[in-house]
Amino acid sequence: MTATIIDGKAIAQSVRDQVKSSIANTKQTYPQFDPRLAILLVGSRSDSSTYVKTKDKAANEVGISIEMNKLPETISQEDLLAKIKQLNLDDKVHGILVQMPLPSHINEDIVLESIDYKKDVDGFHPFNIGKMCKRAGKPMFIPCTPKGIIHLIKTTGIDISGKRAVVIGRGDIVGSPVAALLTAEDATVTLCHSKTKDIERIVQEADIVVAAAGKAELVKGSWIKPGAIVIDVGMNAVDDPTKKSGYRWVGDVEFEKAKEVASFITPVPGGVGPMTVAMLMENTMLSAQRWLSINDSK
């Protein structure tokens, strides 16, 4: 058996196309409809700037306006919170995203909690996380990467209900939210981490494996159950003198061996990564449409 490669780029493009179409259709009925995402970029980290450019490009493609707020690295936490409060009160802004990480003098948790949960398109406000983890809870937004992962799994045609799923990594950004979402889909979920014993045996029983540990090729091909679906969230640089850059990207899964056993597998890069921005666009569109629905009925 050789796994079918889950093409995250193509699936993300399909999501963006649907968002673009939905926005265009809404504008036909409401010409004033203008979904707007405010991005706050603190400092000048090159990686953060690159991520923001990717989001800006996707927004332009689908018809979402970007309000870019470039702020100095020296900005005080008080001033940053004041800016967020201003955006919270702006009816023209439907989504607010603070690009992480923030400088060390700013408390990221306090900043995330200050965003209006109804504009929290990244999905990390405690209100939205709590609702997501509650049985039959209805968060305003689901975090973008976990939401994208569930979408990728569903594109395989598998019925998640009743399947054994193993999530490797218990981080707040991916691991823990994905475990909650898989549970909501009626999978039987095991969440593994650095203290988990006999992880190989646990993974071997999984119908669905989500690897989000941040450790290059941690999951060996021999661990994968024949026919399993493998979602590799890892993005790790390893030395490779044959490359001009001196390195290459690998995931958390031993890809070449795992693909000989799995039924479906995501590549690195080109698997999970593109889905994150696509789901951010979808969340922003949904926020704008929700605002329009509420205000149109007044």
C-alpha positions, 0 to 999 in steps of 0.5 A: 500500500502506498498512501494517497498524498493529501494536497493541503495546497489544493484543498486550501485553495478550494476553501479560499475559492468558497470564501471568495464566492460566498463574499461575492454572493453576499455583496450582491444582496448587500453591496456595502458588505466589506469583511475587514480583518485588523492585523497588529504586527508588533516589531519587525521579526522577519518570520512574523512579517512573512506570515503577515504578508501571506495573510494579506495576500490571501485576504486580497484574493478572497475579497477581505480588506486588511487593516494593517497596524504596524507597531514598534517593538517598544510599545507598552502593553497598556498602549497595545491593549488600548489599540485593541480596545479601539478595534473592538469598538470599531463596527467596520472591523470584523476580525482582530489578529495579533501576530505572535510572538510578542516582545517579552515585556508583553503578556500574550495571555492578557493580550489575547483575552482583551480581544472581543471574543466575537472578533477573535478569528484566531480562536484563542480567546478563553471564551472560544476555547472553553466553548469548543471544549464543552460538549455541544458547545458553540464557540464563535470561532475554532482555532485555524490550524486545528480547524484545518486539520479536521477539514483535511481528515474529512476530505479523505471520506473517512467517518471520524466517529468511532475511530481511534485517534492519537494526537502527539503533542499537547500544545495550546495552538494545535495538540489540545484543540485538535484532541477536543475537536476529534472528541467532538467528532466522536473519535476515541482520542489519546493525547500523547506528550513527552511523559507518555510511556510506550508511545509506539504501541499507542500509535500502532493502534490509531486509525488517525494520527495527528503529529504536532510534537515539534520534533523531527521524524519522531513518529517512525513509519513502523509505528503506523497502523496499516491504512491509518490517516496521518496528519503531520503538523511538524515543520522542522529544519534539518541539516542537508548539505545537498541543499543550497540553503544547507537544510531541508524541511521535515515533519514530525513523521518519518514520511517516506516509510509512513507513506508505504503503510498509511492510507492517507498522509500529509506532506511537509511542506504543503500539507497542514500549513496552507490550511491555517491561512485559509481557515483564517479567511473563512473565520473572518468571512463568517464573522462579517456575515454574522455581524451583517445578519445581526444588524440587518435584523435590527 
